[in-house]
Structures are given as structure tokens and as C-alpha cells.
Amino acid sequence: MNRRHFLQSTLLVGSAGILPVLRSAEGTSPGTFKPGMITTWDHGRIATEIGNPMLKAGKRALDIVEKGVIAVEDDPSVTSVGYGGLPDETGVVTLDACIMDGVGHRAGAVAFLQNIKNPISVARKVMDTTRHVLLAGEGALQFARQNGFKEQDLLTDAARQSWLEWKRGASPSDNWLDKTHDTVTMLCLDQAGNLAGACSTSGLAWKIHGRVGDSPILGAGLYLDNDVGAAGATGVGELVLRSLASFTVVEFMRQGMRPSEACRAAFERMCEKIPEARHTQEALIAINKTGEVGCATNTGDFAFYYGDGDQAQRNQPTPIK
């Protein structure tokens, strides 16, 4: 890697966000193959820690991302994913999830799912056992029941208390987009050279009942091409939906951009089309076919975890202004 290329890459993501890229390419060309994974937010640490031994043991990327995301869905302290997620305006927890397998370019998703703690596994069941991609609402719940998933109340005492406090102070001028929306997205390249991705969320806190965000929509919250790379998004889902941000990242990588460059270019395109995106919380992550990772974000609060089979490494990118 020459000095000019190094400086260009660092400017795109920030000194922290580029660490896994340097690590995967240090002393070699950028195309050197190195399996790895990248997961959004601090709650992605447990997903990465679970994924590391699986990656080292040669497990499939698809199994790694599902198991990693399940761990986040199960954690009641994570208020934006799965059990413990903050509810909508009516006090109901509704979940969205999507999973995608590079082998066969397959995908499955569920939207507006209630009473099922692990929507990512329901999404995989949709992918593995049906000819469909996306099931929603009561139909998704019925499908989950038929496939042995147990129903339970997803509203924890802590989440209910937060909802009651919000409800007491709610007003017609409430900004629905200015709420918690910290999706978990996990991307992995396994030892066989195959990619997979998974995305799960309880969506915007206090959202309008029936709202579905970007997380279960292919090309928006998650997208991959097994010949190119994978990308995922977290932030305000409405803006990600309007820009198909993850698909855009993958297409930029197809054109030859490195993951960090592709994330930055997709973010700038989103802001060009939707100027408010520059001032809301947004982050894009990516991994390419050789295992190089990248990120672009406009918030200093965002962090991601990188795993190469040995350790979970926290990275906090410098935000784009």
C-alpha cells in the first residue's frame, strides 16, 4: 500500500475506522484474502465474540451472522433490537429483520412481527423453506407459529416504563425520526470465501403503529453480492429506504472502490438527494470479497466491531462533517 493510497483511505473513514482494513492488508496488496466480520454498534460486541470461534472453526458465514444477531436479540438491555426493544406509540413491540446468503443469492425477511423474540431466525426460515422473501404482520406471526417459534411478551418492565414516560410528555409535534434506531447489522466473509449478512431491529422508538423501516428491505438495510461484497446500514430507516444505501455501497464496490470509499460515496449520494441525511444519525458498513472492511458515518456516537476469528476489535470512526 503506497503512502498516497493510505492517506486517501484514512481521510475517508477516520483513523479508528480504517484499522481493520490496514490489518487485513498490512504488508500485502489490498486484494489479499482474509476472512472476517463487521458488526454495528457496541451491542455488536457479543455478536462478534460469538462469531469469532465459529469463523475460526470454518463455519458458514450464514450461520455466523444468524447466531451473532440472535445474541443481540436476546439481550434485554439493548433497547433497539428484539426482546427489550422500545415499543411503538401504542406500547407494542414490533420487529423487522432480514438475512441474506451469498450462496445462491438467497434472502428472507420479516416485517411488523410481534411476540417472537428472534425475528432473524424466522427470516432465515422464510428463506430456507419457502419461495418467498418477505412476510409481514399477522402472516409472519402465523408462519412463525407453524414453524415452532414460541410466542412471548417482548415488552420488558424497563421498556414499558420508558414508554409510559414518553406517553405522558407526547405531543402532536413529536419528531418521529429523532428517536432511538440502533439496528444491529452483521456482515461476514467465511473461510470458503462466501458472504452473508443479517439485520434486526425493533425500529424507531414510539413509531406510528404499522411502521416498517429499512431493516427487512433488501438493498436498503442490507445487501450483498457474493462476487463483490456486502453492506449494511443503521440510522433513520426512512432515509436509507429512499436511497437504497446498502445496494449503492455494493455497486460502488463492484466499480472497484474499496469498502471505505464505497461507504463514503454512498453516504454522499444519500446527502445529495436527501440533504437532511447529513444531520440525522446514519452509518454504513461494508466488507468486500477479500475481507477488507470499511465504514462511513456522520455521528460521533457510532462504533463497530471487527472480528477475524481471534478477537473482537472496537472501532470508532471519525464522523463525516
N, C-alpha and C positions, 0 to 999 in steps of 0.2 A: 504494500500500500504506500503510494508516494505521499509526500507532505501536503501537496495541493488537495489530493482526494481526501486525506484525513481531515484537513481543515474544513472543507466543504461539508463533509458528513457531520462533523461536530456542530457546525453552525445550524444545521437543520434540526437537530434533536436536543442539543444541550449535552453537557459533559457527562451527566449521570445516565441519560437515556441511551448513550452510544456504547456503554460498557460491554454489553453482551455482543455487539457487533464486532468490536475490537477483539474480544476474547475468542470469538469463533473464527476470526480471520488473521489473528496475530501471526506474523512471520510467514504467511501464505497468501495466496491470491484470494480475493473476495468470493470466489466460486468454490472454495474448499467445503466439502460436505461435513456437517456436524449436527447430529440430532439435537433437538431442544424444544423448549416450550416457553410461552409467554402468557401471563395471566394478569388481568386488570385489577387494580386497587389493592389495598393492604389486606382485604379479606381474601385475596387470591393467594396469599402465602400458603394456607393449608392445602389448597388445590395443587400448588406446585410441589409441596412437600410430599403429598400422596403420589403425584405423578413421577417424581424423580426415580424411585426404585423400580417403578413399572417400566419407565423408559430404559433404564439400565438393564433390566431383565429381558428386553426385547419385545415387550407387549405392543399391541397395536395402538396407534395414535387415537383411534376412535374410542377404545376402552379407557385410555388415559384421560381424555377430556371429559368423558362421562363421569368417571369416578371422582375426578377432581372437582367438578361442578357440583356433584351430589354433596360433597363435604361442605360446601358453602351453603347450599340449600338447607342443610340440616342444622346449621348454626343459628340459634335464635337471637344471637347478638348482632347479626347482620340484618339491618332494618330495610334493605332494599332487594333482598333475594329470599325466596322460599319461606320456610317457617320463621315467623318473626318479622316478616316484611310488613311495612306500614300499609294500612288499608286505603281504599278509595273513599270518596266523600260520604258514602253510606255506611262505612265501617266494615266493608267486606274486602278480604284479601283476594286479589285475582292475579294469576301468574301467567307469564309468557316465557316460552323457551324454544330454542332451535338447535339442532345438531346437524353437522354435515360431514360426510365421509368422502375423502378424495378418491378412494377406490370406487369406481362406478359412478362418480359424481352424484351420489345419493344424498337425500336430505329428509328430515322430518321436523315438524314443529307443532306446537300447541299454543293457543291464544285464549285469553279470558277464561283460564282454567281455575276452578275453585276446589278447595278441600283436598287437594293432592299435594303432598309435601315435595315430591321430586318430579317436577314437570319435565326435566331434561330426559328422564328415563321413559316417560310417556312419549315424548317426541321421538326418542330412538325406536320405541315400539311401533310408532306410526311408520317410520322409515323402514323397519325390518319386516313388518308383517302386512303392510297394505300397499296399494298402488298410489296412495295419496301422499301429499306433502304436509298439508296444514289442516288440523282440526281445531274447532273453536267452541267455546262456551259449553252448553249442555251436551253437545255431541262429543266433545273432547272428554268430558267427565264420564259419560256413559261408556266410551271406549276404554277409559282407564279402569273403570269398574269391571268391565268384561275381561280385562287382562290381568286381574288380580291385585290391582293397586287399592290400598285401603284408604278410606276417607278419614279425615281428622280436621278438627278446628285449627286453622293456621293463625288465628289471631291470638297472640300471646298477651298476657296481662300488661306487659310494658307497652306493646304496640297499641293496645286498646286505650291505655291511659294517655298516650300521645295523641291519639285520635280525638279523645274527649276534650283535651286541652285545645287542640286546633279548632274543634267544632264550636267551642264557646267563643272563640275570637274570630270565626269565619265571617267574611263579608262578600258581597257581590263583586267587589273589585279585586278579589284574591287572584294572584298571578299563578295559574296552574303550572307554568313552566319553571317557576322559581322554587322548586321543591327537590327533595331527595330523589336521585335517579342514578344510583351507583350500581349499574349492571355488572355481573361477573361474566367475562368473556375469556375463554381459554383456547389457545391455538397450539398445535403440536406437530412436529415432524419426527416420525419414528425412525428406528434403525433401518427399516426396509425402504425408507425414502418416501413414505406415504404421509399425507397431511390429513388432519381432522380438526374440527372446531366445534365449540359448544358455547351457548349463550343463554343465560337465565336471569330473570328479574321479576320483582313484584311491581315494577313500574313506578311512575310518579306517585309520591305520597299525596293523598287526598284528591286524586284524579277523578274526573267525571266517570260515573259508573258505566262500564262498557268500553272505556278507552283501551286501545291496544297500541303499543309503541313499536319501535323498530326491531326489538329483540327477536321476535319469531319470523321476521320477514327476510327471506334470502336476498342478499345484495345490499341490505340496509344495515342491520345489526351484525351480520355475519356473512362471509362469502369466501370461497376458496376454489382454486383450480389446481388439481394435483400436478400439473405440468409447470406451474408458475409459483404459487404461494397462497397464503391465507391471510385474511384481515378481519378485524372486528372493531366494533365501536362501543362507546359508552358516553352518556351525556343526555341531552334533550332529544328524545326519540323522534319527535316531530320533525326536527331539522335534519336528522340523519335519514329519515324516510324520504324527505323531499330532495335529498341529494344523492341517495343510494351510495353512501360514503364507502362502505366496505367493498362493493363491486368496483368502485372507482379506484381504490387502492390497488386491488389485484390487477386491474387493467393497466395502471401505470407501471407496476412491476413487470407485466408482460412486455411493455415497451422498453424494458431494460433498466428501469430505475431500481435502486436498492430500496429496501423496506422503509428506511427513514425518509428517503427522498419521496417515495410514493405517498407516505402518510402526510407529509408536509404539503405536497402538491394537491392531494385530495382535500385537505383542510382548507387550503387557499381557494380552491374551486368552490367549496361549500360557502365560504365567506363572500366570494364574488357574487354568487347567486342569491345568497341569503345573508345580508350584512349583519343581522342580529347574532349570527352564529359566533362571531368574534367575541361577543360579550356574554355568551352563555357558557355553561360548563360542557366542554366537548373533549374527547380524546379518541385517537385512532391508534391501533396497534397492528403489527404485521410480522409475518415470518415468511421467508422465501424458501425455495426448493433446496437450498443448501444449508438452511438452518440459521441464516442471518436474520436478526430481528431489528425492528425499528418502531418508533412511536412519534406522534405529534400531538400536542395538547395546548390548550390556551389557559389552563388553570394550574396554579402552583400547588394545589391540593392533591393532584393526581400522582399516583405511583403505580408501577407494575413490578411483577416478579418474573424473573427469568430462571429457568432450570435446565441443566444439561445432563441430568442423571445423577449428579452428586450433591449439589446444594441449591437452595432457593436464594437467589440474589435479588435484593430490593434495589430498585432504581427509581429515582425521582427526576424526571426530565425538566429541563428549563422550559418554562411556558413560552409560547409564541405570543408576541405582542400585537 
